[in-house]
Amino acid sequence: MSKNKQTQLMGHIIAGYPTLELSMYAALGIAHAGANYLEVQFPFSDPNADGVVIEEACDKSLAQGFKVTQGFSLLQALSSRLAHTQSKDKTTRLIVMTYANLIFRYGVEEFIKEAKECGAWGMIVPDLPLESDEKLRILAQKYEINIISLIAPKTKASRIKKIAKASDEIVYIVSRSGTTGSKTHIDSTLLEWLKFIRRFCKKPLALGFGINSNEQVEMLKNNVEIIVAGSYFVRFITELSKESKLTPQDYLHKLQEHTKALMGW
């Protein structure tokens, strides 16, 4: 990675949390701060890769009646707002993040087609392996949706090559075992792991799971192209949801400030 190139950010919100409207304004705040990518998570009842912070947010969204169609409506609204407020060379790419069961119930092709029509640039489906993806990647190519695959800790070189080849544009590196949320320690072991991956993967690397501070970002900025922060944002949105007097615009401005604090912008 070039040391002169600014590290990019992939932010994260839960569709419908704390409400559909406020999740949109939180997303706009992250995007307006300069996030290059934004994961819009469609909540699922059993998010096996997510920690307590995201799991509880998903549960609350579902308890409030979240439906997949609402997720697509949110995506469409976000895409439209960003198209009017961002220049073409500084567009936040929207990524649908969810789990396989939800996509299967909706219909794989129908889900991908709808995601594309609503402005999605890519998709992350962490529990769908390469070998049995129900034609997800074939259909994604048909509708020009980028599938972002994950490389877990201790993955063998042969597997890294296979995942890198199957991934579109970028590859998501899971920084440690377990679920999201807990702080990841940036140490020599992790940095050596990233060097090992680069031997077999020439695509830009996005590193996630437990990135919660600017200190971590500074330690990683010359080692990965993209920082992924999920629980960092959902935890802050949860804190904001406890303040009853905040307006949608307050969410936008506070998420904008929170994003800049993480990245040092």
PEURJO-V706418 format. One record per pair of residues at least 24 apart in sequence whose ideal C-beta (glycine too) atoms are under 10 Angstrom apart, sorted by the first residue. I is the first residue (numbers start at 1). GAP is how many residues later the second one is. D is the distance in whole Angstrom. If there is no record, write none. Layout:
BEGIN
<<I | GAP | D> <I | GAP | D>>
END
This chain:
BEGIN
<<1 | 193 | 9> <1 | 197 | 8> <1 | 203 | 8> <1 | 204 | 8> <1 | 220 | 9> <1 | 221 | 6> <1 | 222 | 7> <1 | 223 | 7> <1 | 224 | 6> <2 | 220 | 9> <2 | 223 | 9> <3 | 218 | 8> <3 | 219 | 5> <4 | 218 | 10> <5 | 216 | 9> <5 | 217 | 9> <5 | 220 | 7> <6 | 28 | 9> <6 | 30 | 9> <6 | 215 | 8> <6 | 219 | 10> <6 | 257 | 9> <6 | 259 | 9> <7 | 29 | 9> <7 | 200 | 10> <7 | 210 | 7> <7 | 211 | 9> <7 | 213 | 7> <7 | 214 | 4> <7 | 215 | 8> <7 | 216 | 9> <7 | 217 | 7> <7 | 218 | 7> <7 | 219 | 7> <7 | 220 | 6> <7 | 256 | 7> <7 | 257 | 9> <8 | 26 | 9> <8 | 27 | 8> <8 | 28 | 4> <8 | 29 | 7> <8 | 85 | 10> <8 | 162 | 9> <8 | 196 | 8> <8 | 198 | 8> <8 | 213 | 10> <8 | 216 | 9> <8 | 217 | 6> <8 | 218 | 5> <8 | 219 | 7> <8 | 220 | 10> <8 | 255 | 9> <9 | 24 | 8> <9 | 25 | 7> <9 | 26 | 5> <9 | 27 | 6> <9 | 28 | 7> <9 | 29 | 9> <9 | 83 | 9> <9 | 197 | 10> <9 | 202 | 10> <9 | 208 | 9> <9 | 217 | 7> <9 | 218 | 5> <9 | 219 | 8> <9 | 220 | 7> <9 | 250 | 7> <9 | 253 | 7> <9 | 254 | 6> <9 | 256 | 9> <10 | 25 | 7> <10 | 26 | 7> <10 | 27 | 4> <10 | 28 | 7> <10 | 29 | 6> <10 | 82 | 10> <10 | 83 | 9> <10 | 85 | 7> <10 | 87 | 10> <10 | 112 | 10> <10 | 114 | 9> <10 | 138 | 9> <10 | 160 | 9> <10 | 162 | 8> <10 | 196 | 6> <10 | 197 | 9> <10 | 198 | 7> <10 | 201 | 10> <10 | 216 | 5> <10 | 217 | 7> <10 | 218 | 4> <10 | 219 | 7> <10 | 220 | 9> <11 | 24 | 4> <11 | 25 | 9> <11 | 26 | 7> <11 | 27 | 5> <11 | 28 | 7> <11 | 29 | 10> <11 | 81 | 8> <11 | 84 | 10> <11 | 216 | 9> <11 | 217 | 8> <11 | 218 | 6> <11 | 219 | 8> <11 | 221 | 9> <11 | 222 | 6> <11 | 244 | 8> <11 | 247 | 10> <11 | 248 | 7> <11 | 251 | 9> <11 | 252 | 10> <12 | 25 | 9> <12 | 26 | 7> <12 | 27 | 4> <12 | 28 | 8> <12 | 29 | 7> <12 | 42 | 8> <12 | 83 | 9> <12 | 85 | 7> <12 | 168 | 9> <12 | 196 | 9> <12 | 216 | 7> <12 | 217 | 6> <12 | 218 | 4> <12 | 219 | 8> <12 | 220 | 8> <12 | 221 | 5> <12 | 222 | 7> <12 | 225 | 10> <13 | 25 | 7> <13 | 26 | 7> <13 | 27 | 6> <13 | 28 | 7> <13 | 44 | 9> <13 | 61 | 9> <13 | 65 | 9> <13 | 84 | 10> <13 | 217 | 9> <13 | 220 | 6> <13 | 221 | 7> <13 | 224 | 7> <13 | 242 | 9> <14 | 25 | 9> <14 | 26 | 8> <14 | 27 | 5> <14 | 28 | 9> <14 | 29 | 6> <14 | 33 | 10> <14 | 36 | 10> <14 | 39 | 10> <14 | 40 | 7> <14 | 41 | 10> <14 | 42 | 10> <14 | 43 | 5> <14 | 44 | 6> <14 | 45 | 10> <14 | 46 | 8> <14 | 47 | 6> <14 | 48 | 10> <14 | 52 | 9> <14 | 57 | 10> <14 | 83 | 10> <14 | 216 | 9> <14 | 219 | 9> <14 | 220 | 6> <14 | 223 | 8> <14 | 224 | 10> <15 | 25 | 6> <15 | 26 | 6> <15 | 27 | 6> <15 | 28 | 7> <15 | 43 | 9> <15 | 46 | 7> <15 | 51 | 7> <15 | 52 | 10> <15 | 53 | 9> <15 | 55 | 7> <15 | 56 | 4> <15 | 57 | 9> <15 | 58 | 9> <15 | 59 | 5> <15 | 60 | 8> <15 | 63 | 10> <15 | 81 | 9> <15 | 82 | 10> <15 | 83 | 9> <16 | 25 | 10> <16 | 26 | 9> <16 | 27 | 7> <16 | 41 | 9> <16 | 42 | 9> <16 | 44 | 8> <16 | 45 | 4> <16 | 46 | 8> <16 | 47 | 10> <16 | 48 | 6> <16 | 49 | 8> <16 | 50 | 4> <16 | 51 | 9> <16 | 54 | 6> <16 | 55 | 7> <16 | 58 | 7> <17 | 24 | 9> <17 | 26 | 7> <17 | 37 | 9> <17 | 39 | 9> <17 | 40 | 5> <17 | 41 | 7> <17 | 42 | 9> <17 | 43 | 6> <17 | 44 | 4> <17 | 45 | 9> <17 | 47 | 8> <17 | 49 | 8> <17 | 217 | 8> <17 | 220 | 7> <17 | 221 | 8> <17 | 224 | 8> <18 | 39 | 8> <18 | 42 | 7> <18 | 43 | 8> <18 | 46 | 9> <18 | 219 | 7> <18 | 220 | 8> <18 | 222 | 8> <18 | 223 | 4> <18 | 224 | 9> <18 | 233 | 9> <19 | 41 | 10> <19 | 42 | 9> <19 | 45 | 7> <19 | 222 | 9> <19 | 229 | 9> <19 | 232 | 10> <20 | 41 | 9> <20 | 44 | 9> <20 | 45 | 10> <20 | 46 | 8> <20 | 50 | 6> <20 | 51 | 9> <20 | 53 | 8> <20 | 54 | 6> <20 | 57 | 9> <21 | 53 | 9> <21 | 56 | 9> <21 | 227 | 6> <21 | 230 | 9> <22 | 215 | 8> <22 | 218 | 8> <22 | 219 | 7> <22 | 224 | 8> <22 | 225 | 9> <22 | 226 | 6> <22 | 228 | 9> <22 | 229 | 5> <22 | 230 | 10> <23 | 34 | 9> <23 | 38 | 8> <23 | 43 | 10> <23 | 47 | 10> <23 | 48 | 10> <23 | 51 | 7> <23 | 55 | 9> <23 | 214 | 8> <23 | 228 | 9> <24 | 49 | 10> <24 | 50 | 6> <24 | 51 | 10> <24 | 53 | 6> <24 | 54 | 6> <24 | 57 | 8> <24 | 224 | 8> <24 | 227 | 9> <24 | 228 | 9> <25 | 53 | 10> <25 | 56 | 10> <25 | 221 | 10> <25 | 222 | 9> <25 | 223 | 4> <25 | 224 | 7> <25 | 225 | 8> <25 | 226 | 4> <25 | 227 | 5> <25 | 228 | 9> <25 | 229 | 10> <25 | 230 | 8> <26 | 207 | 7> <26 | 208 | 9> <26 | 210 | 9> <26 | 211 | 5> <26 | 214 | 8> <26 | 215 | 10> <26 | 222 | 9> <26 | 225 | 5> <26 | 226 | 7> <26 | 228 | 9> <26 | 229 | 5> <26 | 230 | 10> <26 | 232 | 9> <27 | 47 | 8> <27 | 48 | 10> <27 | 50 | 9> <27 | 51 | 6> <27 | 54 | 9> <27 | 55 | 9> <27 | 65 | 9> <27 | 67 | 9> <27 | 206 | 9> <27 | 210 | 10> <27 | 224 | 9> <27 | 225 | 9> <27 | 228 | 8> <28 | 49 | 10> <28 | 50 | 7> <28 | 53 | 6> <28 | 54 | 8> <28 | 57 | 8> <28 | 64 | 9> <28 | 220 | 9> <28 | 221 | 10> <28 | 223 | 8> <28 | 224 | 5> <28 | 225 | 10> <28 | 227 | 8> <28 | 228 | 8> <29 | 204 | 9> <29 | 208 | 10> <29 | 219 | 10> <29 | 220 | 9> <29 | 221 | 9> <29 | 222 | 6> <29 | 223 | 4> <29 | 224 | 7> <29 | 225 | 7> <29 | 226 | 3> <29 | 227 | 4> <29 | 228 | 8> <29 | 229 | 8> <29 | 230 | 7> <30 | 62 | 8> <30 | 199 | 9> <30 | 203 | 6> <30 | 207 | 10> <30 | 222 | 9> <30 | 225 | 5> <30 | 226 | 7> <30 | 228 | 8> <30 | 229 | 5> <30 | 232 | 10> <31 | 47 | 8> <31 | 50 | 9> <31 | 51 | 6> <31 | 54 | 8> <31 | 55 | 7> <31 | 59 | 10> <31 | 60 | 9> <31 | 61 | 4> <31 | 62 | 10> <31 | 63 | 9> <31 | 221 | 9> <31 | 224 | 9> <31 | 225 | 9> <31 | 228 | 9> <32 | 49 | 10> <32 | 50 | 9> <32 | 53 | 7> <32 | 54 | 8> <32 | 60 | 8> <32 | 220 | 7> <32 | 221 | 9> <32 | 223 | 8> <32 | 224 | 5> <32 | 227 | 8> <33 | 59 | 10> <33 | 219 | 10> <33 | 220 | 10> <33 | 222 | 7> <33 | 223 | 4> <33 | 224 | 8> <33 | 225 | 8> <33 | 226 | 4> <33 | 227 | 5> <33 | 228 | 9> <33 | 229 | 9> <33 | 230 | 8> <33 | 232 | 7> <34 | 52 | 10> <34 | 56 | 8> <34 | 58 | 8> <34 | 222 | 9> <34 | 225 | 7> <34 | 226 | 8> <34 | 229 | 7> <34 | 231 | 6> <35 | 57 | 5> <35 | 58 | 9> <35 | 192 | 10> <35 | 194 | 9> <35 | 198 | 10> <35 | 220 | 10> <35 | 221 | 10> <35 | 224 | 6> <35 | 227 | 10> <35 | 228 | 9> <35 | 230 | 10> <36 | 54 | 9> <36 | 55 | 9> <36 | 56 | 7> <36 | 57 | 7> <36 | 170 | 10> <36 | 189 | 9> <36 | 190 | 7> <36 | 191 | 10> <37 | 55 | 7> <37 | 56 | 5> <37 | 57 | 8> <37 | 58 | 6> <37 | 84 | 8> <37 | 85 | 8> <37 | 111 | 9> <37 | 133 | 8> <37 | 169 | 8> <37 | 189 | 7> <37 | 191 | 8> <38 | 40 | 8> <38 | 44 | 9> <38 | 54 | 5> <38 | 55 | 7> <38 | 56 | 6> <38 | 57 | 7> <38 | 59 | 10> <38 | 83 | 9> <38 | 195 | 10> <39 | 55 | 8> <39 | 56 | 5> <39 | 57 | 8> <39 | 58 | 4> <39 | 59 | 10> <39 | 83 | 9> <39 | 84 | 10> <39 | 85 | 7> <39 | 109 | 9> <39 | 169 | 9> <39 | 189 | 8> <39 | 190 | 10> <39 | 191 | 7> <39 | 194 | 9> <40 | 31 | 7> <40 | 32 | 10> <40 | 34 | 7> <40 | 35 | 6> <40 | 38 | 7> <40 | 39 | 10> <40 | 54 | 6> <40 | 55 | 7> <40 | 56 | 6> <40 | 57 | 7> <40 | 58 | 9> <40 | 75 | 10> <40 | 78 | 10> <40 | 79 | 10> <40 | 80 | 8> <41 | 30 | 9> <41 | 54 | 9> <41 | 55 | 8> <41 | 56 | 5> <41 | 57 | 7> <41 | 58 | 10> <41 | 83 | 9> <41 | 189 | 8> <41 | 193 | 9> <42 | 24 | 8> <42 | 25 | 10> <42 | 26 | 6> <42 | 28 | 9> <42 | 29 | 4> <42 | 30 | 9> <42 | 32 | 9> <42 | 33 | 9> <42 | 54 | 6> <42 | 55 | 7> <42 | 56 | 4> <42 | 57 | 8> <42 | 60 | 6> <42 | 61 | 9> <42 | 64 | 9> <42 | 69 | 9> <42 | 73 | 10> <43 | 25 | 10> <43 | 28 | 8> <43 | 55 | 8> <43 | 56 | 9> <43 | 59 | 9> <44 | 53 | 10> <44 | 54 | 6> <44 | 55 | 4> <44 | 56 | 9> <44 | 57 | 7> <44 | 58 | 5> <44 | 59 | 10> <44 | 83 | 9> <45 | 54 | 9> <45 | 56 | 8> <45 | 57 | 9> <46 | 53 | 7> <46 | 55 | 8> <46 | 81 | 9> <47 | 50 | 10> <47 | 51 | 9> <47 | 52 | 6> <47 | 55 | 10> <47 | 79 | 9> <47 | 80 | 9> <47 | 132 | 9> <47 | 133 | 9> <48 | 51 | 7> <48 | 78 | 8> <48 | 79 | 6> <48 | 131 | 8> <49 | 48 | 10> <49 | 50 | 8> <49 | 75 | 10> <49 | 77 | 4> <49 | 78 | 7> <49 | 101 | 8> <49 | 103 | 10> <49 | 125 | 8> <49 | 129 | 9> <49 | 130 | 6> <49 | 131 | 7> <49 | 160 | 9> <49 | 181 | 10> <50 | 47 | 10> <50 | 49 | 9> <50 | 76 | 9> <50 | 129 | 6> <50 | 130 | 5> <50 | 131 | 8> <50 | 180 | 8> <50 | 181 | 8> <50 | 184 | 9> <51 | 127 | 8> <51 | 128 | 4> <51 | 129 | 5> <51 | 130 | 3> <51 | 131 | 6> <51 | 158 | 9> <51 | 159 | 9> <51 | 179 | 9> <51 | 180 | 6> <51 | 183 | 9> <51 | 184 | 10> <52 | 127 | 8> <52 | 128 | 9> <52 | 129 | 6> <52 | 130 | 9> <52 | 179 | 9> <52 | 183 | 10> <53 | 126 | 10> <53 | 127 | 8> <53 | 128 | 5> <53 | 129 | 10> <53 | 177 | 8> <53 | 178 | 5> <53 | 179 | 9> <53 | 180 | 10> <53 | 181 | 5> <53 | 182 | 5> <53 | 183 | 10> <53 | 184 | 10> <53 | 185 | 7> <54 | 125 | 8> <54 | 126 | 6> <54 | 127 | 7> <54 | 176 | 6> <54 | 177 | 6> <54 | 179 | 10> <54 | 180 | 5> <54 | 181 | 9> <54 | 184 | 10> <55 | 124 | 8> <55 | 125 | 9> <55 | 126 | 9> <55 | 179 | 10> <56 | 178 | 9> <56 | 182 | 8> <57 | 174 | 9> <57 | 177 | 5> <57 | 178 | 9> <57 | 180 | 7> <57 | 181 | 7> <57 | 184 | 9> <58 | 40 | 10> <58 | 41 | 10> <58 | 176 | 9> <60 | 178 | 9> <60 | 181 | 9> <68 | 30 | 9> <68 | 34 | 7> <68 | 35 | 9> <68 | 37 | 8> <68 | 38 | 5> <68 | 42 | 10> <68 | 43 | 8> <68 | 46 | 8> <69 | 37 | 9> <69 | 45 | 9> <71 | 25 | 8> <71 | 27 | 8> <71 | 31 | 9> <71 | 35 | 10> <71 | 43 | 9> <71 | 44 | 9> <71 | 47 | 9> <72 | 24 | 9> <72 | 34 | 10> <72 | 39 | 9> <72 | 42 | 5> <72 | 43 | 7> <72 | 45 | 8> <72 | 46 | 5> <72 | 47 | 9> <72 | 48 | 9> <73 | 45 | 8> <74 | 44 | 9> <75 | 39 | 9> <75 | 40 | 7> <75 | 42 | 9> <75 | 43 | 4> <75 | 44 | 6> <75 | 45 | 6> <76 | 38 | 9> <76 | 41 | 8> <76 | 42 | 4> <76 | 43 | 6> <76 | 44 | 10> <77 | 41 | 9> <77 | 42 | 9> <78 | 40 | 9> <78 | 41 | 7> <78 | 42 | 10> <79 | 38 | 10> <79 | 39 | 6> <79 | 40 | 3> <79 | 41 | 8> <79 | 42 | 9> <80 | 38 | 9> <80 | 39 | 7> <81 | 38 | 10> <82 | 37 | 8> <83 | 36 | 8> <91 | 30 | 9> <92 | 29 | 9> <93 | 26 | 10> <93 | 27 | 9> <93 | 28 | 4> <93 | 29 | 7> <93 | 53 | 8> <93 | 76 | 9> <93 | 77 | 10> <94 | 24 | 8> <94 | 25 | 6> <94 | 26 | 5> <94 | 27 | 6> <94 | 28 | 8> <95 | 25 | 7> <95 | 26 | 6> <95 | 27 | 4> <95 | 28 | 7> <95 | 29 | 6> <95 | 50 | 9> <95 | 51 | 8> <95 | 53 | 7> <95 | 75 | 10> <95 | 77 | 10> <96 | 24 | 5> <96 | 25 | 9> <96 | 26 | 8> <96 | 27 | 5> <96 | 28 | 7> <96 | 29 | 9> <96 | 49 | 8> <97 | 25 | 9> <97 | 26 | 7> <97 | 27 | 4> <97 | 28 | 8> <97 | 29 | 8> <97 | 51 | 9> <97 | 133 | 9> <98 | 25 | 8> <98 | 26 | 8> <98 | 27 | 7> <98 | 28 | 9> <98 | 29 | 10> <98 | 30 | 10> <99 | 25 | 10> <99 | 26 | 7> <99 | 27 | 7> <99 | 28 | 5> <99 | 29 | 8> <100 | 25 | 6> <100 | 26 | 9> <100 | 27 | 5> <100 | 28 | 5> <100 | 29 | 9> <100 | 32 | 9> <100 | 33 | 8> <100 | 34 | 8> <100 | 36 | 8> <101 | 26 | 8> <101 | 27 | 10> <103 | 25 | 8> <103 | 30 | 10> <103 | 31 | 8> <103 | 33 | 8> <104 | 24 | 9> <104 | 30 | 7> <108 | 25 | 9> <108 | 26 | 5> <108 | 27 | 6> <108 | 28 | 6> <108 | 30 | 10> <108 | 31 | 6> <108 | 32 | 10> <109 | 25 | 10> <109 | 26 | 8> <109 | 27 | 9> <109 | 29 | 10> <109 | 30 | 5> <109 | 31 | 10> <109 | 33 | 8> <109 | 34 | 8> <110 | 29 | 10> <111 | 25 | 9> <111 | 28 | 9> <111 | 34 | 10> <112 | 24 | 7> <112 | 25 | 10> <112 | 26 | 10> <112 | 27 | 5> <112 | 28 | 6> <112 | 29 | 10> <112 | 30 | 8> <112 | 31 | 5> <112 | 32 | 10> <112 | 33 | 6> <112 | 35 | 9> <113 | 26 | 8> <113 | 29 | 9> <113 | 30 | 6> <113 | 32 | 9> <114 | 29 | 9> <115 | 25 | 9> <115 | 28 | 8> <115 | 30 | 6> <116 | 24 | 9> <116 | 26 | 9> <116 | 27 | 4> <116 | 28 | 7> <116 | 29 | 5> <117 | 26 | 9> <120 | 25 | 6> <120 | 26 | 9> <121 | 24 | 7> <121 | 25 | 6> <121 | 27 | 10> <121 | 47 | 10> <121 | 48 | 9> <122 | 24 | 4> <122 | 25 | 7> <122 | 26 | 5> <122 | 46 | 7> <122 | 47 | 8> <122 | 48 | 8> <123 | 24 | 6> <123 | 25 | 7> <123 | 45 | 9> <124 | 24 | 5> <124 | 25 | 8> <124 | 26 | 8> <124 | 48 | 7> <124 | 82 | 10> <124 | 84 | 10> <124 | 104 | 10> <125 | 24 | 9> <125 | 25 | 9> <126 | 24 | 6> <126 | 26 | 10> <126 | 46 | 9> <126 | 48 | 9> <126 | 54 | 10> <129 | 34 | 10> <130 | 29 | 9> <130 | 32 | 7> <130 | 33 | 7> <130 | 35 | 9> <130 | 36 | 5> <130 | 37 | 10> <131 | 31 | 9> <133 | 33 | 9> <137 | 29 | 6> <137 | 30 | 9> <137 | 31 | 8> <140 | 28 | 7> <141 | 27 | 8> <144 | 24 | 10> <146 | 24 | 8> <148 | 24 | 5> <148 | 58 | 7> <148 | 80 | 10> <149 | 54 | 10> <150 | 24 | 6> <150 | 56 | 9> <150 | 58 | 9> <150 | 59 | 10> <151 | 42 | 10> <151 | 46 | 6> <151 | 49 | 10> <151 | 50 | 8> <151 | 54 | 9> <152 | 24 | 9> <152 | 25 | 8> <152 | 57 | 10> <153 | 24 | 5> <153 | 25 | 9> <153 | 36 | 10> <153 | 37 | 9> <153 | 40 | 7> <153 | 56 | 9> <154 | 39 | 9> <155 | 38 | 9> <155 | 41 | 10> <155 | 42 | 8> <155 | 45 | 10> <156 | 44 | 10> <157 | 39 | 8> <157 | 40 | 9> <157 | 42 | 8> <157 | 43 | 5> <157 | 44 | 10> <158 | 42 | 8> <159 | 41 | 9> <160 | 36 | 8> <160 | 37 | 6> <160 | 38 | 10> <160 | 39 | 8> <160 | 40 | 4> <160 | 41 | 6> <161 | 38 | 10> <161 | 39 | 5> <161 | 40 | 7> <162 | 38 | 9> <163 | 34 | 10> <163 | 37 | 9> <163 | 38 | 8> <163 | 40 | 10> <164 | 33 | 8> <164 | 34 | 10> <164 | 36 | 6> <164 | 37 | 4> <164 | 38 | 7> <164 | 39 | 6> <164 | 41 | 10> <165 | 35 | 10> <165 | 36 | 9> <165 | 38 | 9> <167 | 34 | 8> <167 | 36 | 6> <167 | 37 | 10> <168 | 35 | 9> <169 | 34 | 7> <169 | 35 | 7> <169 | 37 | 10> <170 | 33 | 6> <170 | 34 | 5> <170 | 35 | 7> <170 | 36 | 5> <170 | 55 | 7> <170 | 56 | 6> <171 | 26 | 8> <171 | 30 | 6> <171 | 31 | 10> <171 | 32 | 5> <171 | 33 | 7> <171 | 34 | 6> <171 | 35 | 7> <171 | 36 | 10> <171 | 54 | 10> <171 | 55 | 10> <172 | 33 | 8> <172 | 34 | 5> <172 | 35 | 8> <172 | 36 | 6> <172 | 37 | 9> <172 | 54 | 9> <172 | 56 | 7> <173 | 24 | 6> <173 | 28 | 9> <173 | 32 | 5> <173 | 33 | 7> <173 | 34 | 5> <173 | 35 | 7> <173 | 36 | 9> <173 | 51 | 7> <173 | 53 | 9> <173 | 55 | 9> <174 | 33 | 8> <174 | 34 | 7> <174 | 35 | 5> <174 | 36 | 10> <174 | 54 | 10> <175 | 32 | 6> <175 | 33 | 7> <175 | 34 | 5> <175 | 35 | 6> <175 | 36 | 7> <175 | 41 | 10> <175 | 45 | 9> <175 | 49 | 10> <175 | 53 | 9> <176 | 33 | 6> <176 | 34 | 7> <177 | 32 | 9> <178 | 31 | 8> <178 | 32 | 9> <179 | 30 | 8> <179 | 31 | 9> <179 | 52 | 9> <180 | 28 | 7> <180 | 29 | 5> <180 | 30 | 7> <180 | 31 | 10> <180 | 48 | 9> <180 | 49 | 10> <180 | 50 | 5> <180 | 51 | 5> <180 | 52 | 10> <180 | 54 | 9> <181 | 28 | 8> <181 | 29 | 7> <181 | 31 | 9> <181 | 49 | 8> <181 | 50 | 4> <181 | 51 | 9> <181 | 53 | 9> <181 | 54 | 8> <182 | 27 | 8> <182 | 28 | 5> <182 | 30 | 9> <182 | 49 | 8> <183 | 26 | 10> <183 | 27 | 5> <183 | 28 | 9> <183 | 29 | 6> <183 | 30 | 8> <183 | 33 | 8> <183 | 48 | 10> <184 | 24 | 9> <184 | 25 | 6> <184 | 26 | 3> <184 | 27 | 6> <184 | 28 | 8> <184 | 32 | 7> <184 | 36 | 9> <185 | 25 | 8> <185 | 31 | 9> <185 | 34 | 10> <186 | 24 | 10> <186 | 25 | 9> <186 | 27 | 10> <186 | 29 | 8> <186 | 30 | 6> <186 | 31 | 9> <186 | 32 | 9> <186 | 33 | 4> <186 | 34 | 6> <186 | 37 | 9> <187 | 32 | 9> <190 | 29 | 9> <190 | 30 | 9> <190 | 33 | 9> <191 | 28 | 8> <191 | 29 | 9> <191 | 31 | 10> <191 | 32 | 6> <191 | 33 | 10> <193 | 30 | 10> <194 | 26 | 9> <194 | 29 | 5> <194 | 30 | 7> <195 | 28 | 8> <197 | 27 | 10> <198 | 25 | 9> <198 | 26 | 10> <211 | 51 | 8> <212 | 50 | 8> <213 | 48 | 9> <213 | 49 | 7> <214 | 46 | 10> <214 | 47 | 6> <214 | 48 | 6> <214 | 49 | 7> <214 | 50 | 5> <214 | 51 | 10> <215 | 49 | 10> <216 | 46 | 9> <217 | 45 | 6> <217 | 46 | 6> <217 | 47 | 7> <218 | 45 | 10> <218 | 46 | 7> <221 | 42 | 9> <221 | 43 | 9> <227 | 35 | 8> <227 | 36 | 7> <229 | 29 | 10> <229 | 30 | 8> <229 | 33 | 6> <229 | 34 | 9> <232 | 26 | 8> <232 | 27 | 9> <232 | 29 | 10> <232 | 30 | 6> <233 | 25 | 7> <233 | 26 | 8> <233 | 29 | 9> <236 | 25 | 10> <236 | 26 | 10>>
END
